[in-house]
């Protein structure tokens, strides 16, 4: 439950789930004077469909090929587990903001900003999205697609601002984190202080 949104799991028949839904609606109306929305209150089979909750897709795993060795034998360890997933339309919607068809675009509205602010804007936006979906089982795989698309947009934005090529941006803005991960990095020198650093990297 989160605020006035809630999700219930029930192991049983659809008819039993419908009874629970009806009784829940009656309780909310009679005891709390709250009306349950029929359009938004749905019953789904978690093995066949995905329930949307707080913009996560919730489902039950079913994979007959996924096995694990347990006490000398094999067991389908994935089946029956609840999965939180990043909805596919979230990936499409985020990528559509910086893509036309399969072509990634630069962001004109950022071109007057400093290089530091441009890199920080991309990193903060994507980091916020990743943090929101950190509970999703497929967050790395789904976010990698968004990360890559926005990296292309970032370097194109910097290239358009400086009227140069994407290859030169990659070469001139290449940096490495303390862990050795390659990132797009901007350093701003400060007198008598350590430099400000903005970086954008893959997850």
C-alpha positions as CSV (number, residue, x, y, z in Angstrom):
1,X,0.0,0.0,0.0
2,X,1.2,3.5,-0.8
3,X,-1.1,6.5,0.1
4,X,-4.5,5.6,-1.5
5,X,-3.0,3.0,-3.9
6,X,-2.9,-0.7,-2.9
7,X,-2.2,-4.1,-4.4
8,X,-3.5,-7.4,-3.0
9,X,-2.2,-10.8,-3.8
10,X,-4.5,-13.8,-3.7
11,X,-3.8,-17.5,-4.3
12,X,-7.2,-18.8,-5.4
13,X,-9.8,-18.6,-8.1
14,X,-11.0,-15.5,-10.0
15,X,-14.4,-15.8,-8.5
16,X,-12.9,-15.7,-5.0
17,X,-10.9,-12.6,-6.0
18,X,-14.1,-10.9,-7.2
19,X,-15.8,-11.6,-3.8
20,X,-12.8,-10.0,-2.0
21,X,-12.9,-7.0,-4.4
22,X,-16.7,-6.5,-3.7
23,X,-16.3,-6.9,0.1
24,X,-13.3,-4.5,0.1
25,X,-15.4,-1.9,-1.9
26,X,-18.3,-2.3,0.6
27,X,-16.0,-1.8,3.6
28,X,-14.4,1.3,2.2
29,X,-17.8,2.8,1.3
30,X,-19.6,1.9,4.6
31,X,-16.8,2.3,7.1
32,X,-14.6,5.0,5.6
33,X,-16.9,6.8,3.1
34,X,-14.4,6.1,0.3
35,X,-15.5,5.0,-3.1
36,X,-13.4,2.4,-5.0
37,X,-12.9,3.2,-8.7
38,X,-14.3,0.3,-10.8
39,X,-12.2,1.4,-13.8
40,X,-8.9,1.4,-11.9
41,X,-9.6,-1.6,-9.6
42,X,-8.6,-4.6,-11.7
43,X,-8.2,-8.3,-11.2
44,X,-5.4,-9.9,-13.1
45,X,-3.9,-13.4,-13.3
46,X,-0.3,-12.7,-12.2
47,X,1.0,-15.6,-14.2
48,X,-0.5,-14.4,-17.5
49,X,-0.7,-10.6,-17.0
50,X,1.2,-7.9,-15.3
51,X,-0.4,-5.6,-12.7
52,X,0.6,-2.0,-12.8
53,X,1.4,-0.6,-9.3
54,X,3.2,2.7,-8.7
55,X,4.3,2.5,-12.3
56,X,6.0,-0.9,-11.7
57,X,4.9,-4.1,-13.5
58,X,4.1,-6.8,-10.9
59,X,3.9,-10.4,-12.1
60,X,4.7,-14.0,-11.0
61,X,7.6,-15.7,-12.6
62,X,7.0,-18.7,-14.8
63,X,10.0,-20.2,-16.6
64,X,10.1,-24.0,-17.0
65,X,13.7,-23.8,-18.3
66,X,15.2,-22.0,-15.2
67,X,16.5,-24.6,-12.8
68,X,18.7,-24.7,-9.7
69,X,20.6,-27.6,-8.1
70,X,19.2,-28.1,-4.6
71,X,20.4,-31.0,-2.3
72,X,21.6,-33.0,-5.3
73,X,18.5,-32.5,-7.4
74,X,17.0,-29.9,-9.6
75,X,14.2,-27.5,-8.9
76,X,12.6,-24.8,-10.9
77,X,13.6,-22.1,-8.5
78,X,12.1,-19.2,-10.5
79,X,8.5,-20.3,-10.7
80,X,6.1,-18.7,-8.3
81,X,8.3,-15.8,-7.3
82,X,6.9,-12.3,-7.4
83,X,8.7,-10.0,-9.8
84,X,8.9,-6.2,-9.9
85,X,9.7,-5.1,-13.4
86,X,10.3,-1.8,-15.3
87,X,7.4,-1.4,-17.7
88,X,8.4,-1.5,-21.4
89,X,6.4,1.7,-22.1
90,X,8.6,3.5,-19.5
91,X,11.7,2.7,-21.6
92,X,9.9,3.7,-24.8
93,X,8.5,7.0,-23.3
94,X,11.9,8.0,-22.0
95,X,13.7,7.2,-25.2
96,X,11.0,9.0,-27.3
97,X,12.0,12.3,-25.6
98,X,15.4,12.3,-27.3
99,X,14.7,10.1,-30.3
100,X,12.9,10.4,-33.6
101,X,12.4,7.0,-34.9
102,X,15.7,5.3,-34.4
103,X,17.7,8.6,-34.6
104,X,18.9,10.1,-31.3
105,X,18.7,13.9,-31.1
106,X,20.6,16.5,-29.2
107,X,18.7,18.7,-26.8
108,X,18.6,22.3,-28.1
109,X,17.2,23.6,-24.8
110,X,20.5,22.7,-23.0
111,X,23.0,24.1,-25.5
112,X,23.3,27.5,-23.8
113,X,24.2,25.8,-20.5
114,X,27.8,25.1,-19.4
115,X,29.3,21.8,-20.2
116,X,29.2,21.0,-16.5
117,X,25.5,21.7,-16.2
118,X,24.7,19.7,-19.4
119,X,26.5,16.6,-18.1
120,X,24.9,17.0,-14.6
121,X,21.4,17.4,-16.1
122,X,21.7,14.1,-18.0
123,X,23.2,12.3,-15.1
124,X,20.7,13.5,-12.5
125,X,17.7,12.8,-14.7
126,X,18.8,9.2,-15.4
127,X,20.1,8.6,-11.9
128,X,16.7,9.7,-10.5
129,X,14.9,7.2,-12.8
130,X,17.3,4.4,-11.9
131,X,16.9,5.1,-8.2
132,X,13.1,4.9,-8.5
133,X,13.2,1.5,-10.2
134,X,16.0,0.1,-8.0
135,X,13.6,-2.6,-6.7
136,X,12.9,-3.9,-10.2
137,X,14.4,-7.3,-11.0
138,X,15.3,-6.1,-14.6
139,X,16.5,-2.6,-13.7
140,X,20.0,-3.1,-15.0
141,X,18.9,-4.5,-18.4
142,X,16.1,-2.0,-18.9
143,X,18.0,1.1,-17.7
144,X,21.0,0.1,-19.8
145,X,18.9,0.8,-22.9
146,X,17.9,4.2,-21.6
147,X,21.4,5.0,-20.4
148,X,22.9,4.3,-23.8
149,X,20.3,6.4,-25.7
150,X,20.8,9.4,-23.4
151,X,24.6,9.0,-23.7
152,X,24.2,9.4,-27.4
153,X,22.0,12.5,-26.9
154,X,24.5,13.9,-24.4
155,X,27.5,13.7,-26.7
156,X,25.4,15.1,-29.6
157,X,24.3,18.0,-27.5
158,X,27.9,18.8,-26.5
159,X,29.0,18.4,-30.2
160,X,26.3,20.7,-31.4
161,X,27.2,23.3,-28.8
162,X,30.9,23.3,-29.7
163,X,30.3,22.7,-33.4
164,X,32.5,19.6,-33.5
165,X,32.1,15.9,-34.0
166,X,30.8,13.2,-31.7
167,X,34.1,11.4,-32.0
168,X,36.0,14.4,-30.7
169,X,33.6,14.8,-27.8
170,X,34.1,11.2,-26.8
171,X,37.9,11.7,-27.0
172,X,38.1,15.1,-25.2
173,X,35.6,14.3,-22.5
174,X,36.7,10.8,-21.6
175,X,37.3,10.2,-17.9
176,X,37.6,7.4,-15.4
177,X,36.1,7.0,-12.0
178,X,38.1,5.8,-9.0
179,X,36.8,2.2,-9.8
180,X,38.2,2.5,-13.3
181,X,34.9,2.9,-15.0
182,X,35.0,5.0,-18.2
183,X,32.6,7.9,-18.2
184,X,32.0,11.2,-20.0
185,X,33.5,13.7,-17.6
186,X,33.8,17.5,-17.2
187,X,36.1,19.1,-14.6
188,X,35.7,22.8,-13.6
189,X,38.9,24.2,-12.0
190,X,38.5,26.2,-8.8
191,X,41.1,28.4,-7.1
192,X,42.4,26.8,-3.9
193,X,39.7,24.1,-4.1
194,X,39.4,20.7,-5.6
195,X,37.7,20.9,-9.1
196,X,34.0,20.4,-9.6
197,X,33.4,17.1,-11.5
198,X,30.4,16.1,-13.4
199,X,30.3,12.6,-15.0
200,X,27.9,10.5,-17.0
201,X,28.5,6.7,-17.1
202,X,26.9,3.4,-17.8
203,X,25.4,1.3,-15.1
